[in-house]
Amino acid sequence: MQKPVLVIKLGSAVITDSTGKPDEVFIKKLAAEVAELCGAYRIVIVSSGAVGSGKSFFKNYKGSLLERKAAAAVGNPMLIQLYQRHLSFHGITVAQALCERHHFSNRSQFLQLKDTFYEFWHNDIVPIVNENDLVSNVELKFSDNDELSTLVAIGFDADTLIICTSVGGFMDHERKIIPAIDRIDQTIMGFVSNEKSSLGLGGMLSKLTFTKLATSLGIRVIMTGVSGLRPFADALEGKAGTTFKPRKSNLKARRKWLASGSITLGGIQVDKGAEKALNNRKSLLAVGIAAVTGMFSAGEVVQLINEEQQIIGVAKVKLNSPEIAERLSKKNTIAAHSDDIVLF
C-alpha cells in the first residue's frame, strides 16, 4: 500500500528571521522531523523565503514586482542549498520544483508534473516547491503559496495539508486557538482578520479560503505553528494547531484536477434556477448566468458563484467570456457541460 501524501506549506513569516533571511536553525529542525515523517508519508514542501534570501543583493531594494522576481531568482538556489545541506545529513536528497499556473491548468502538463513527483517519491527524494517568480507575470501568478500548496495537495490527492502559521493555528475573537473545526461556516469566517504578515503576501483569509477548497475535496487541513521539537507530528496527532475536518469526496482524478485549477481571474455568477439545475447535475446554460467577471478563454476553468456571492463550484467553459456575455438571453446555449462541472 502506497504511503499517503503530506504537503507542508511554509510561509515567509515562519521560515525567515527578523531580517527576512531564511532561519537556518529552523530549517535544521525541520529537516530532522521531515526525515522522521518520510517513513510514513510521501512529502512535498511548499516553501517561501526565496525573496528574503536574495533581496539583500540588490541596491536600494524597494520591493517592486520586478525586484521581487529578481530577488527570488537569486534567493531560490540559496534556499535550496540550505534544504539540501540539512536534509542530506539525514540521508535525504531534495529536488527543486519551480511551478507556474499552466502546470496545473493544462491537463497534459499537470500529468507530466505528477509523474515527475511520483518518480521523486519512488527514489526517496523530497521535492521543494515554489513559484517560478522569474517568468510569472501578475496575471498568471498564484495569489500566494497558500494557493500553490492547495493545488499541489488536491492534484496529488494528498491525505493532509499542513499550513504553518506564525500564530500557531486558527484563533477565535479572544485569540484562543480552536483545536478542531468541522465546517467553515459564517461563524468561522467571522473570526478572520484581513491583516497580513509583514513578510508574506497572504493572510488568514487566504488560508481559510484555500482550506475550504481542500477540505471540500476530502483533504484534512491543519494550521499550526512550528514551536516545539516535533511540531508536525504534534499537529498530525491533534496535539497542536487547528485541524479542519475533511468532507467525504468521491470525485475521480480528472474532476479533482478540474477543482484544483479553480482559482482563476474569471468567474460566472448563476441565478437560483441555474444553481438548482447544477445541483441536479445539469449543464450550465447561458440563460442561467447573471453576470460574467474577468476575462477567460474557452476551455479554462472558472469559479461558479451564486446570488449570495458564495463559490459553489467550478466549470470548464465551452465559450470565452465575451461570447458568454453576448449570449446571456439565449436559452439553448451551453456554457459548460455537466461533465465539466464540479460543485463543492
C-alpha positions as CSV (number, residue, x, y, z in Angstrom):
1,M,0.0,0.0,0.0
2,Q,1.4,3.4,-1.0
3,K,2.2,5.9,1.7
4,P,-0.2,8.9,1.9
5,V,0.9,12.3,0.6
6,L,1.6,15.0,3.1
7,V,2.1,18.6,1.9
8,I,3.8,21.0,4.2
9,K,3.5,24.8,3.4
10,L,6.0,27.1,5.0
11,G,5.3,30.8,4.7
12,S,7.8,33.7,4.8
13,A,6.9,34.6,8.4
14,V,7.7,31.0,9.5
15,I,10.8,30.2,7.6
16,T,12.6,33.6,7.9
17,D,14.2,35.5,10.7
18,S,13.5,39.2,11.7
19,T,15.7,40.4,8.8
20,G,13.8,38.3,6.2
21,K,16.6,35.8,5.6
22,P,16.0,32.1,6.0
23,D,16.2,30.9,9.6
24,E,18.8,28.1,9.4
25,V,18.2,26.9,12.9
26,F,14.5,26.3,12.0
27,I,15.5,24.6,8.7
28,K,17.8,22.2,10.6
29,K,14.9,21.3,13.0
30,L,12.6,21.0,10.0
31,A,15.0,18.6,8.3
32,A,15.1,16.3,11.3
33,E,11.4,16.0,11.6
34,V,10.8,15.6,7.8
35,A,13.3,12.7,7.9
36,E,11.3,11.1,10.6
37,L,8.0,11.6,8.7
38,C,9.3,10.2,5.5
39,G,8.9,6.7,6.9
40,A,5.1,7.2,6.9
41,Y,4.4,9.8,4.2
42,R,5.4,10.9,0.7
43,I,6.3,14.5,1.5
44,V,6.1,17.8,-0.5
45,I,7.4,21.0,1.0
46,V,6.0,24.2,-0.4
47,S,8.4,26.9,0.7
48,S,8.5,30.6,0.7
49,G,11.7,32.5,1.6
50,A,13.4,33.0,-1.8
51,V,12.8,36.7,-2.0
52,G,14.1,37.2,1.6
53,S,17.2,35.2,0.7
54,G,18.0,37.3,-2.4
55,K,16.9,40.8,-1.7
56,S,20.0,42.0,0.2
57,F,22.0,41.6,-3.1
58,F,20.1,44.5,-4.7
59,K,20.9,48.1,-4.3
60,N,18.1,50.3,-2.9
61,Y,15.7,47.4,-2.8
62,K,12.1,48.7,-2.7
63,G,10.1,45.5,-3.1
64,S,8.6,46.2,-6.6
65,L,7.3,43.3,-8.6
66,L,10.4,43.3,-10.9
67,E,12.8,43.5,-7.8
68,R,10.9,40.6,-6.2
69,K,11.2,38.5,-9.3
70,A,14.9,39.2,-9.5
71,A,15.4,38.6,-5.7
72,A,13.6,35.3,-5.9
73,A,15.9,34.2,-8.8
74,V,18.9,34.9,-6.6
75,G,17.4,33.5,-3.5
76,N,15.9,30.2,-4.7
77,P,19.3,28.4,-5.2
78,M,20.5,29.7,-1.9
79,L,17.3,28.4,-0.2
80,I,17.5,25.0,-1.9
81,Q,21.1,24.7,-0.8
82,L,20.0,25.1,2.8
83,Y,17.4,22.4,2.5
84,Q,19.9,20.1,0.8
85,R,22.6,20.7,3.4
86,H,20.3,19.8,6.3
87,L,18.2,17.1,4.8
88,S,21.3,15.3,3.3
89,F,22.6,15.0,6.9
90,H,19.6,12.6,7.3
91,G,20.3,10.8,4.0
92,I,17.6,12.7,2.1
93,T,18.0,14.3,-1.3
94,V,15.9,17.2,-2.3
95,A,14.6,18.4,-5.7
96,Q,13.7,21.9,-6.7
97,A,10.3,22.3,-8.4
98,L,9.5,25.8,-9.6
99,C,5.9,25.8,-10.7
100,E,3.7,28.1,-12.9
101,R,0.0,28.2,-13.2
102,H,-0.2,26.4,-16.5
103,H,1.5,23.4,-14.9
104,F,-1.9,22.9,-13.1
105,S,-4.4,24.4,-15.6
106,N,-3.1,22.4,-18.6
107,R,-4.1,18.7,-18.2
108,S,-1.2,17.2,-20.1
109,Q,1.4,19.4,-18.3
110,F,-0.2,18.6,-15.0
111,L,0.1,14.8,-15.6
112,Q,3.7,15.2,-16.5
113,L,4.3,17.2,-13.3
114,K,2.5,14.4,-11.3
115,D,4.6,11.7,-13.0
116,T,7.8,13.6,-12.1
117,F,6.8,13.8,-8.4
118,Y,6.0,10.1,-8.3
119,E,9.5,9.5,-9.6
120,F,10.9,11.7,-6.8
121,W,9.0,9.7,-4.2
122,H,9.9,6.3,-5.8
123,N,13.6,7.3,-5.2
124,D,13.0,8.8,-1.7
125,I,13.6,12.4,-2.9
126,V,11.7,15.3,-1.2
127,P,10.5,18.0,-3.7
128,I,10.8,21.6,-2.5
129,V,8.1,23.6,-4.4
130,N,7.9,27.3,-5.0
131,E,6.5,29.6,-7.7
132,N,8.7,30.3,-10.7
133,D,8.7,34.0,-10.0
134,L,11.2,34.9,-12.7
135,V,8.8,34.3,-15.5
136,S,5.4,34.5,-13.8
137,N,3.5,37.7,-14.7
138,V,0.9,39.4,-12.5
139,E,-2.0,37.9,-14.5
140,L,-0.7,34.3,-14.2
141,K,0.8,34.4,-10.7
142,F,-0.5,32.2,-7.9
143,S,-2.2,34.5,-5.4
144,D,0.3,33.2,-2.8
145,N,1.8,29.9,-1.6
146,D,-1.4,29.0,0.2
147,E,-2.9,28.6,-3.2
148,L,0.1,26.7,-4.6
149,S,0.2,24.3,-1.7
150,T,-3.6,23.7,-2.0
151,L,-3.3,22.9,-5.8
152,V,-0.5,20.5,-5.1
153,A,-2.5,18.8,-2.3
154,I,-5.6,18.4,-4.5
155,G,-3.8,17.5,-7.6
156,F,-1.6,14.8,-5.9
157,D,-4.5,13.5,-3.9
158,A,-2.9,14.4,-0.5
159,D,-4.2,13.0,2.7
160,T,-3.2,16.0,4.7
161,L,-2.1,19.6,4.1
162,I,-0.2,21.3,6.9
163,I,-0.2,25.1,6.7
164,C,2.3,26.6,9.1
165,T,1.5,30.0,10.6
166,S,3.3,32.4,12.9
167,V,0.2,32.4,15.3
168,G,0.1,28.7,15.8
169,G,-3.4,27.9,14.4
170,F,-6.8,29.4,13.7
171,M,-8.0,31.8,16.5
172,D,-11.3,33.0,17.8
173,H,-12.1,36.6,18.8
174,E,-10.3,36.1,22.1
175,R,-7.2,34.9,20.2
176,K,-7.5,31.4,21.5
177,I,-6.7,28.6,19.1
178,I,-9.7,26.5,18.1
179,P,-8.4,22.9,18.2
180,A,-10.8,21.4,15.6
181,I,-13.3,22.8,13.1
182,D,-15.9,20.6,11.4
183,R,-17.1,23.1,8.8
184,I,-16.1,26.5,7.7
185,D,-19.3,28.5,8.1
186,Q,-20.2,32.1,8.6
187,T,-19.3,31.9,12.3
188,I,-15.8,30.7,11.5
189,M,-15.4,33.3,8.7
190,G,-16.4,36.0,11.2
191,F,-13.2,35.3,13.2
192,V,-11.0,36.2,10.2
193,S,-8.8,39.3,10.2
194,N,-7.7,40.8,6.9
195,E,-4.3,41.6,8.3
196,K,-1.2,40.2,6.5
197,S,2.2,39.4,8.0
198,S,4.9,41.9,7.3
199,L,6.8,39.4,5.1
200,G,4.1,37.3,3.5
201,L,1.6,38.1,0.8
202,G,-1.2,36.0,2.3
203,G,-3.2,36.5,5.4
204,M,-5.6,34.3,7.3
205,L,-8.4,35.0,4.9
206,S,-6.3,33.4,2.1
207,K,-5.5,30.4,4.3
208,L,-9.2,29.9,5.1
209,T,-10.3,30.2,1.5
210,F,-8.0,27.5,0.3
211,T,-8.6,25.4,3.4
212,K,-12.3,25.4,2.5
213,L,-11.5,24.2,-1.1
214,A,-9.2,21.5,0.1
215,T,-11.5,20.1,2.8
216,S,-14.4,20.1,0.4
217,L,-12.4,17.7,-1.7
218,G,-11.5,15.3,1.1
219,I,-8.2,16.7,2.3
220,R,-7.5,17.2,6.0
221,V,-6.0,20.6,6.6
222,I,-4.0,21.6,9.7
223,M,-3.0,25.1,10.6
224,T,-0.2,25.0,13.1
225,G,2.9,26.8,14.4
226,V,6.4,25.5,14.3
227,S,7.4,25.7,18.0
228,G,8.4,22.6,20.0
229,L,10.7,19.7,19.0
230,R,8.1,17.9,16.8
231,P,5.6,20.5,15.6
232,F,4.4,18.5,12.6
233,A,4.0,15.2,14.5
234,D,2.1,17.1,17.3
235,A,-0.2,18.6,14.7
236,L,-0.9,15.3,12.9
237,E,-1.8,13.8,16.3
238,G,-4.1,16.7,17.1
239,K,-1.9,18.0,19.9
240,A,-1.2,21.3,18.3
241,G,-2.8,23.8,15.9
242,T,-6.3,23.6,14.3
243,T,-7.5,20.6,12.4
244,F,-10.1,21.2,9.7
245,K,-12.2,18.1,9.1
246,P,-12.3,16.9,5.5
247,R,-15.6,16.2,3.8
248,K,-16.1,12.9,2.1
249,S,-15.3,13.2,-1.6
250,N,-15.8,10.6,-4.3
251,L,-14.5,12.7,-7.1
252,K,-12.4,10.9,-9.7
253,A,-8.9,12.1,-10.6
254,R,-10.0,14.3,-13.6
255,R,-12.7,16.0,-11.7
256,K,-10.3,16.7,-8.8
257,W,-8.0,18.2,-11.4
258,L,-10.8,20.4,-12.6
259,A,-11.3,21.6,-9.0
260,S,-7.5,22.1,-8.5
261,G,-7.5,24.7,-11.3
262,S,-10.4,26.6,-9.9
263,I,-8.7,29.7,-8.7
264,T,-8.7,31.9,-11.7
265,L,-9.2,35.6,-12.6
266,G,-12.6,34.8,-14.1
267,G,-15.9,33.8,-12.7
268,I,-19.6,33.2,-13.6
269,Q,-22.5,34.2,-11.3
270,V,-25.5,32.0,-11.7
271,D,-29.1,32.7,-10.8
272,K,-31.1,30.5,-8.4
273,G,-32.7,28.5,-11.3
274,A,-29.3,27.6,-12.7
275,E,-28.0,26.7,-9.2
276,K,-30.8,24.3,-8.7
277,A,-30.2,22.8,-12.2
278,L,-26.5,22.4,-11.4
279,N,-27.3,20.6,-8.2
280,N,-29.4,18.2,-10.3
281,R,-26.2,17.5,-12.4
282,K,-27.5,19.5,-15.4
283,S,-25.3,21.5,-17.8
284,L,-24.9,25.3,-17.3
285,L,-26.9,27.2,-19.9
286,A,-26.1,30.8,-20.8
287,V,-29.7,31.9,-19.9
288,G,-29.0,31.0,-16.2
289,I,-26.0,33.2,-16.0
290,A,-26.5,36.5,-14.2
291,A,-23.0,38.0,-14.8
292,V,-19.5,37.3,-16.1
293,T,-16.5,38.6,-14.3
294,G,-12.9,38.8,-15.5
295,M,-11.5,37.6,-18.8
296,F,-11.1,33.9,-19.7
297,S,-10.9,31.7,-22.8
298,A,-12.9,28.7,-23.9
299,G,-11.5,25.6,-22.2
300,E,-10.4,27.4,-19.0
301,V,-11.7,26.5,-15.5
302,V,-13.6,29.3,-13.8
303,Q,-15.4,29.7,-10.5
304,L,-19.2,29.4,-10.2
305,I,-20.8,31.9,-7.8
306,N,-24.4,32.0,-6.6
307,E,-26.6,35.1,-5.9
308,E,-25.2,35.2,-2.3
309,Q,-21.7,35.6,-3.7
310,Q,-20.7,32.2,-2.5
311,I,-18.3,30.0,-4.5
312,I,-20.4,26.9,-5.2
313,G,-18.1,25.1,-7.7
314,V,-16.0,25.3,-10.8
315,A,-16.6,24.7,-14.5
316,K,-14.5,24.2,-17.6
317,V,-16.3,26.6,-20.0
318,K,-17.1,25.9,-23.7
319,L,-17.1,29.6,-24.6
320,N,-14.9,32.6,-23.8
321,S,-16.1,35.4,-21.5
322,P,-17.2,37.8,-24.3
323,E,-19.1,35.0,-26.0
324,I,-20.9,34.1,-22.8
325,A,-21.7,37.7,-22.1
326,E,-23.2,38.2,-25.6
327,R,-25.5,35.1,-25.2
328,L,-27.0,35.5,-21.7
329,S,-30.5,35.6,-23.1
330,K,-30.2,32.6,-25.5
331,K,-31.9,29.6,-24.0
332,N,-30.1,26.8,-25.9
333,T,-26.5,27.9,-25.5
334,I,-24.4,25.6,-23.3
335,A,-21.8,27.5,-21.4
336,A,-20.4,24.4,-19.6
337,H,-21.2,20.7,-20.0
338,S,-22.3,18.8,-16.8
339,D,-19.2,16.5,-17.2
340,D,-17.0,19.6,-16.8
341,I,-18.6,21.0,-13.7
342,V,-17.6,20.2,-10.1
343,L,-19.7,21.5,-7.2
344,F,-18.3,22.0,-3.7
